[in-house]
């Protein structure tokens, strides 16, 4: 496998998944900083660097709360979650260490608008930091605070798979949050799609330690290479 067809996929390193966020992963901020360091040191190894984001509008049962007013709803932290990464809100932004411009992130893929959206391969290319702000675009698009402009930030965008194939990419290194959920789903979908996949175990963090270890074993058994460090 050559360096010319290798992409780095940064999964969901967003404010709501880092310390201080609505669904914080322990070590999330440290992972964000470490990924930034890796990109700054190794950007020329990758043909492309892409990022995925949860970008929820009204994802049905993915949130325990039926709306922002339903504050007593208790998530089970397996299939239902606190409200997080609502499209266009600060919680859905990339962690400050992961400036798309500073790190030369080539494309972002938004997922989970109306579903769980665990896998980056469920997303579509969008421009989340240039959400339109006209009167119509500012109208509410769901019960959790998304606006119409944010909700449609990825309309007609290419899928992650289509984008990677257009770039002639056939090998991926996957990093990000969370090991036992969106990293796992993205890696398994990438393997199923025929990509050679490496997971940088030093650049991921999970919600639950035991579940994260199980997810890493599952990814390895499915064909992913697990590697810590360069």
C-alpha positions in Angstrom: 0.0 0.0 0.0 1.5 3.4 -1.0 1.3 6.7 0.9 -0.4 8.3 -2.1 -3.7 6.5 -1.5 -3.9 6.7 2.3 -6.4 8.8 4.2 -6.7 9.8 7.8 -10.3 9.6 9.1 -10.9 11.7 12.3 -14.1 10.4 13.9 -16.3 12.8 15.9 -13.7 14.8 17.9 -16.3 17.3 18.9 -16.9 19.6 21.9 -19.8 17.5 23.2 -17.6 14.4 23.3 -14.8 16.1 25.1 -14.5 17.1 28.8 -17.2 19.7 29.5 -19.5 18.5 26.8 -22.9 17.0 27.0 -21.6 13.4 26.4 -18.0 13.7 27.5 -15.5 10.8 26.9 -12.8 10.7 29.5 -9.6 11.7 27.7 -11.4 13.2 24.7 -9.5 16.5 24.9 -6.2 14.7 25.2 -7.0 12.7 22.1 -7.9 15.9 20.3 -4.6 17.4 21.1 -2.7 14.2 20.2 -4.5 13.9 16.8 -3.6 17.6 16.1 0.0 16.8 16.9 -0.1 13.8 14.6 -1.5 15.7 11.7 1.0 18.5 12.1 3.9 16.0 12.1 2.6 13.6 9.5 0.3 15.5 7.2 2.5 14.6 4.1 1.9 10.9 4.7 -1.8 11.3 3.8 -3.4 11.9 0.5 -6.4 13.2 2.4 -7.4 14.1 5.9 -11.2 14.0 6.6 -13.3 14.4 9.7 -16.8 13.1 10.6 -19.2 14.8 12.9 -22.4 13.9 14.6 -24.9 16.5 13.3 -28.2 15.7 14.9 -31.5 17.4 14.0 -34.2 15.0 15.3 -32.6 11.5 15.6 -35.6 9.8 17.0 -34.8 7.3 19.8 -31.1 8.2 19.8 -31.8 10.9 22.4 -33.6 9.9 25.6 -35.3 13.2 25.7 -38.2 13.7 23.2 -37.3 17.5 23.2 -35.3 20.0 25.2 -38.2 20.3 27.6 -38.1 16.6 28.4 -35.2 17.0 30.8 -36.2 14.2 33.2 -35.7 11.5 30.5 -32.9 9.1 31.5 -30.6 7.7 28.8 -29.4 4.1 29.1 -26.0 5.0 27.6 -26.3 2.0 25.3 -29.0 2.9 22.7 -30.2 6.2 24.1 -28.1 9.2 25.0 -28.3 12.8 26.4 -28.9 15.5 23.8 -25.6 16.1 22.1 -24.0 17.4 18.9 -27.1 19.2 17.7 -26.6 20.6 14.2 -25.2 24.1 14.2 -24.6 24.3 18.0 -21.3 24.8 19.7 -21.4 21.2 21.0 -21.3 19.9 17.4 -18.2 21.9 16.5 -14.8 20.2 16.2 -12.7 20.5 19.4 -10.6 23.8 19.2 -7.4 21.8 18.7 -8.8 20.5 15.4 -9.1 23.6 13.3 -10.1 22.4 9.9 -8.1 25.2 8.3 -5.0 24.9 10.4 -4.8 21.1 10.0 -5.7 21.1 6.3 -8.7 18.9 6.8 -9.9 18.3 3.2 -13.6 17.4 3.9 -16.1 16.9 6.7 -18.9 14.4 6.7 -22.1 15.1 8.7 -24.1 12.2 10.0 -27.1 11.3 12.2 -29.4 14.1 11.2 -32.5 11.8 11.6 -31.0 8.5 12.8 -28.3 7.2 15.1 -25.5 7.8 12.6 -22.7 5.9 14.4 -20.7 5.2 11.2 -18.9 7.9 9.3 -20.0 6.0 6.2 -23.6 7.1 7.0 -22.6 10.7 6.5 -22.5 13.2 3.6 -20.0 15.9 2.8 -21.0 19.2 4.2 -19.8 22.7 5.2 -20.8 22.8 8.9 -18.9 26.0 9.8 -20.6 28.0 7.1 -24.2 27.4 8.2 -26.6 29.9 6.4 -28.1 32.6 8.6 -31.0 34.0 6.6 -34.5 34.3 8.1 -35.7 31.0 6.5 -32.5 29.2 7.4 -32.7 30.4 11.0 -36.2 28.8 11.4 -36.2 25.8 13.8 -35.8 22.4 12.2 -36.2 20.1 15.1 -37.0 19.8 18.8 -33.4 20.2 20.1 -32.3 23.6 18.8 -31.1 22.9 15.3 -31.9 25.4 12.6 -33.1 24.7 9.0 -29.8 26.0 7.6 -27.7 23.7 9.8 -30.1 20.8 9.2 -29.4 21.1 5.4 -25.6 21.7 5.6 -24.9 18.4 4.0 -27.7 18.2 1.5 -26.6 16.6 -1.8 -23.1 16.0 -0.4 -21.0 13.0 -1.5 -20.9 10.0 0.9 -17.6 9.3 2.6 -17.2 6.2 0.5 -17.8 8.0 -2.8 -15.5 10.8 -1.8 -12.6 8.5 -0.9 -13.0 6.5 -4.0 -13.0 9.6 -6.1 -9.7 10.4 -4.4 -8.4 6.9 -5.2 -8.0 6.1 -1.5 -7.8 2.5 -0.5 -6.2 2.6 2.9 -7.4 4.4 6.0 -6.0 5.2 9.4 -8.9 5.8 11.8 -8.7 7.9 15.0 -11.1 9.7 17.3 -14.1 9.2 19.5 -15.6 7.0 20.8 -13.8 3.7 20.4 -16.8 1.6 21.4 -19.3 3.4 19.3 -18.6 5.6 16.3 -15.0 4.5 15.8 -16.0 0.9 15.9 -18.9 1.4 13.4 -16.8 3.4 11.0 -14.0 0.9 11.0 -16.3 -2.1 10.5 -18.0 -0.3 7.6 -14.7 0.6 6.1 -13.5 -3.0 6.2 -16.8 -4.2 4.7 -16.3 -1.7 1.9 -12.9 -3.1 1.1 -10.5 -0.6 2.6 -7.3 -1.5 4.4 -7.8 -0.1 7.9 -5.4 0.8 10.6 -6.7 2.0 14.0 -4.3 4.1 16.0 -5.0 2.9 19.5 -3.1 5.8 21.0 -5.4 8.3 19.2 -8.8 6.9 20.3 -10.8 7.0 23.6 -14.0 5.2 24.5 -17.1 5.6 26.7 -16.6 2.4 28.6 -13.2 0.7 29.1 -14.4 -2.9 28.8 -16.6 -2.2 25.8 -13.7 -0.3 24.2 -11.4 -3.3 24.6 -14.1 -5.6 23.2 -14.6 -3.2 20.2 -10.8 -3.2 19.5 -10.8 -7.0 19.5 -13.8 -7.0 17.2 -12.2 -4.6 14.8 -9.0 -6.6 14.7 -10.9 -9.9 14.2 -12.6 -8.2 11.2 -9.3 -7.4 9.6 -8.2 -4.0 11.1 -4.6 -3.5 12.1 -4.2 -2.1 15.6 -1.2 0.1 16.1 0.0 2.5 18.9 2.4 5.2 17.6 4.1 5.6 14.3 
